[in-house]
Amino acid sequence: MSQTSSRIRTILPTSSRTALGATVATGLLTALASAPERLGRLLRDRYPMVAVTGMTGVGKSQLVDRLSRRSTDDAVAEVGSAVMERRTRKGAKLHGFRFLVVPGDNAATRLSALDEVFHDEPVDGLIHVVANGYATPRRAGGTTGAASATREEQLAAELEDWTITSHRIASLAVRRNKPIWLIIAVTKTDLYPDAVDEAVRYYSPGSGTPFGDKVDALRALAGGAKLSIDVLPVSSQGGDRRSPFPDKRAGAMVDALADRLGQLSGHA
């Protein structure tokens, strides 16, 4: 037995030694109980959760695959995914992002995924993907086979999808103690390389367009101080260097989106 232990036993009566032991044990238990919470906060700070929403066919999975530096599953690219997809982007200095890709098909799995990211485990930010009416037409239920839709029909479907999602975003912003952020990613810009600025304006708040008006309505519901909104053009693919939209330009857009994610998350 050490001399220090002997002194404690000599100086303190049995009842005091028992109380001291209980205090130490309680402190250890409290520290152990709070450890998962602290680790959870550290993980959220370094790898925030980002929901990726948007209607089917806009290219959510392809965009997130590009952000997370992985190849896109050809089957998912063709018919879309009916379940929540999870991706991780690992960056420098132990920072990155955890992406939750919400199914775009209007099915029960989509509603369940929306509940998860907005209520069960609220995300730290959102990327809502739109395609300027160039979403890939898909048959209901994700079945294979050709489908067709006009650009006007796709723009109308985007507005309908945004109405559902924006109400959930407003509800999340109101409940949170800190502001949340939203990036509207205008994708498939390789299909309209000369009209990218016009497309960005269409989705921007204050533009007076049908979509812009709905974004303004979201800001009014959520409160301007509770929600920050960015609108960024992006493309998951490009052509060779002689094409109107080379892959280098597409890569620069993805990098700009990743940089903005870092800024919004406090990584930059």
Secondary structure, DSSP 8 states (H G I E B T S, - for coil): --HHHHHHHHHS-HHHHHHHHHHHHHHHHHHHHHHHHHHHHHHHHHS-EEEEE--TTS-HHHHHHHHTT----HHHHHH--SS-EEEEEE-GGG-EEEEEE---SSSHHHHHHHHIIIIIS--SEEEEEE-TT------GGG--S-----HHHHHHHHHHHHHHHHHHHHHHHHH-SS-EEEEEEE--GGGSTTSHHHHHHHTSTTS-SHHHHHHHHHHHHH-TTTEEEEEEE--S--B-TTSSSBHHHHHHHHHHHHHHHHHHTT--
